Amino acid sequence: MRGMLLSLVILGFAISAIAQDITLPAPKKTGGKPLMEALNQRQTHRQFLNKELDLQTLSNLLWAVNGFNREDKRVVPTSQNKQEIDLYVVLERGIYFYDGKANTLVEKLKGDHRKSVGRQDFVHTAPVNFIIVGDLNKNSRDAAIIDAGFLVQNAYLFCASEGNLGTVVRAYFDKEEVKKLMNFTDKHEVIITQTIGYIK
């Protein structure tokens, strides 16, 4: 009887751990503004509504930024297709790794850590912050820095296409604090952060 109870407790913890991941709806890969119109409307925003992105919009955004548009190729290019860029998504409820293959947000940390990923006040209340990380086990630091730029620009273009979303890329954050928070090794280069939300 005691063994059965212990098994049930362990199973409960396992189910609880699995349930923390967020399975996203399939991204919608059609629609939006024509490219030239989105380019013309691309701009930086630093004021955001304190309103969560719905899961469909979040899924579309993440796919546009670092998803897969072919079996083994991402929407953004990377040097020699080494795909060394990891995308972490900071939400009010926790920090997640974006698994583009599974279209899932994998929980890494629970709780609201937005104050740890940027010094500007708007970062602390915006619904979405990205931590863009280069895996130096896969490629060089120089390649990772260049390739991170593609993710950032895709986020800008997605927001411009949506019309009601804004974004700003940010270097004003404490890299060491983020590295410690995420328990990154020296082979994981925190390159840049980016904030996304509905425009005020």
C-alpha positions as CSV (number, residue, x, y, z in Angstrom):
1,M,0.0,0.0,0.0
2,R,2.8,2.4,0.9
3,G,4.6,1.5,-2.3
4,M,1.5,2.3,-4.3
5,L,1.1,5.6,-2.6
6,L,4.7,6.5,-3.3
7,S,4.2,5.5,-7.0
8,L,1.1,7.8,-7.2
9,V,3.0,10.7,-5.7
10,I,5.9,10.2,-8.1
11,L,3.5,10.0,-11.0
12,G,1.8,13.1,-9.8
13,F,5.1,15.0,-9.8
14,A,5.9,13.7,-13.3
15,I,2.5,14.8,-14.7
16,S,2.9,18.2,-13.0
17,A,6.4,18.6,-14.6
18,I,5.1,17.7,-18.0
19,A,2.1,20.0,-17.7
20,Q,4.3,23.1,-17.3
21,D,5.3,23.0,-21.0
22,I,3.1,25.0,-23.4
23,T,2.1,23.2,-26.6
24,L,1.4,25.9,-29.1
25,P,-1.3,25.8,-31.9
26,A,0.1,25.3,-35.4
27,P,1.4,28.6,-36.7
28,K,-0.6,30.3,-39.4
29,K,1.8,30.8,-42.3
30,T,-0.3,32.8,-44.6
31,G,-1.7,36.4,-44.5
32,G,-0.2,39.5,-43.1
33,K,0.9,42.6,-45.0
34,P,3.0,42.5,-48.2
35,L,6.8,42.5,-47.5
36,M,7.4,46.0,-48.9
37,E,4.5,47.4,-46.7
38,A,5.9,45.7,-43.6
39,L,9.4,47.0,-44.3
40,N,7.9,50.5,-44.7
41,Q,6.1,50.3,-41.4
42,R,9.0,48.7,-39.4
43,Q,9.8,50.7,-36.3
44,T,10.8,50.5,-32.7
45,H,8.4,50.7,-29.8
46,R,9.1,51.1,-26.1
47,Q,5.6,51.4,-24.7
48,F,3.5,48.3,-24.4
49,L,0.1,47.3,-23.0
50,N,0.2,44.9,-20.0
51,K,-1.7,42.3,-22.0
52,E,-0.7,38.7,-22.8
53,L,-0.3,37.6,-26.4
54,D,-2.9,34.9,-27.2
55,L,-1.3,31.5,-28.0
56,Q,-2.0,31.7,-31.7
57,T,-0.3,35.0,-32.1
58,L,2.6,33.8,-29.9
59,S,2.9,30.7,-32.0
60,N,2.9,32.7,-35.2
61,L,5.6,35.1,-33.8
62,L,7.9,32.3,-32.6
63,W,7.6,30.5,-35.9
64,A,8.5,33.7,-37.8
65,V,11.5,34.3,-35.5
66,N,13.0,30.8,-35.2
67,G,10.6,28.1,-36.5
68,F,11.1,25.6,-39.3
69,N,9.8,26.2,-42.9
70,R,11.3,23.0,-44.2
71,E,12.1,19.6,-42.7
72,D,15.6,20.6,-41.5
73,K,15.8,24.3,-42.3
74,R,14.6,27.3,-40.2
75,V,12.8,30.4,-41.3
76,V,16.0,32.3,-40.6
77,P,19.4,31.4,-42.1
78,T,22.4,30.3,-40.0
79,S,26.0,29.9,-41.1
80,Q,26.4,26.5,-42.7
81,N,22.9,25.6,-41.3
82,K,24.4,24.9,-37.9
83,Q,21.3,26.4,-36.2
84,E,23.3,27.6,-33.2
85,I,20.8,30.1,-32.0
86,D,18.6,29.2,-29.1
87,L,15.5,31.3,-28.4
88,Y,14.3,31.7,-24.8
89,V,10.9,33.3,-24.1
90,V,10.3,35.2,-20.9
91,L,6.7,35.4,-19.9
92,E,5.0,36.5,-16.7
93,R,4.6,32.9,-15.7
94,G,8.1,31.7,-16.4
95,I,11.0,31.3,-18.8
96,Y,10.7,28.8,-21.7
97,F,12.9,27.4,-24.4
98,Y,11.3,27.5,-27.8
99,D,11.4,24.1,-29.4
100,G,10.7,24.9,-33.1
101,K,10.5,21.3,-34.2
102,A,7.8,20.4,-31.6
103,N,6.3,23.9,-31.7
104,T,6.4,23.8,-27.9
105,L,7.6,26.1,-25.1
106,V,9.6,24.0,-22.7
107,E,9.6,25.4,-19.2
108,K,13.0,26.2,-17.8
109,L,12.2,28.5,-14.8
110,K,8.9,29.2,-13.1
111,G,7.8,32.7,-12.0
112,D,8.1,36.2,-13.2
113,H,11.8,36.9,-14.1
114,R,11.2,39.9,-16.4
115,K,13.2,42.3,-14.1
116,S,16.2,40.1,-14.6
117,V,16.3,40.4,-18.4
118,G,16.3,44.2,-18.8
119,R,16.9,47.4,-16.9
120,Q,14.2,49.5,-18.6
121,D,10.9,49.7,-16.8
122,F,8.8,48.6,-19.8
123,V,10.6,45.3,-19.8
124,H,9.2,44.4,-16.4
125,T,5.6,44.6,-17.6
126,A,5.7,43.8,-21.3
127,P,4.1,40.4,-22.1
128,V,7.1,38.9,-24.0
129,N,10.8,39.2,-23.8
130,F,13.3,37.1,-25.8
131,I,16.7,36.0,-24.7
132,I,18.7,35.2,-27.8
133,V,21.6,32.8,-27.1
134,G,24.4,31.4,-29.3
135,D,25.4,27.8,-28.7
136,L,29.2,28.0,-29.3
137,N,29.4,24.2,-29.3
138,K,27.7,24.4,-32.7
139,N,29.3,27.5,-34.3
140,S,31.6,30.5,-33.7
141,R,30.7,33.5,-31.7
142,D,31.0,35.8,-34.8
143,A,28.5,33.5,-36.7
144,A,26.1,33.5,-33.7
145,I,26.1,37.3,-33.4
146,I,25.4,37.7,-37.1
147,D,22.7,35.0,-37.1
148,A,21.0,36.5,-34.1
149,G,20.4,39.6,-36.2
150,F,18.1,37.6,-38.5
151,L,15.9,36.6,-35.6
152,V,15.7,40.1,-34.4
153,Q,14.7,41.5,-37.8
154,N,12.1,38.8,-38.3
155,A,10.5,39.8,-35.1
156,Y,10.4,43.4,-36.2
157,L,8.8,42.5,-39.6
158,F,6.3,40.2,-37.9
159,C,5.2,43.0,-35.6
160,A,5.0,45.5,-38.5
161,S,2.9,42.9,-40.4
162,E,0.5,42.4,-37.5
163,G,0.0,46.2,-37.0
164,N,-0.9,46.1,-33.4
165,L,2.4,44.7,-32.0
166,G,5.6,46.5,-31.3
167,T,9.1,45.5,-30.5
168,V,12.5,46.8,-29.4
169,V,15.8,45.0,-29.4
170,R,17.8,45.7,-26.2
171,A,21.5,45.5,-25.2
172,Y,20.8,47.2,-21.9
173,F,20.7,44.2,-19.6
174,D,23.1,42.4,-17.3
175,K,24.6,39.5,-19.3
176,E,26.1,37.9,-16.2
177,E,22.8,38.1,-14.3
178,V,21.0,36.4,-17.2
179,K,23.7,33.8,-17.5
180,K,23.5,33.0,-13.8
181,L,19.7,32.9,-13.8
182,M,19.6,30.5,-16.7
183,N,22.6,28.4,-15.5
184,F,24.3,28.8,-18.8
185,T,27.8,27.6,-19.4
186,D,30.6,29.6,-21.0
187,K,29.7,27.9,-24.3
188,H,26.3,29.7,-24.3
189,E,26.7,33.3,-25.4
190,V,23.8,35.6,-24.3
191,I,23.8,37.8,-27.4
192,I,20.8,40.2,-27.2
193,T,17.4,40.6,-25.7
194,Q,14.2,41.8,-27.3
195,T,10.8,42.9,-26.0
196,I,7.5,42.4,-27.8
197,G,3.9,43.4,-26.9
198,Y,0.8,45.2,-28.0
199,I,1.3,48.8,-28.7
200,K,-0.1,51.4,-26.3
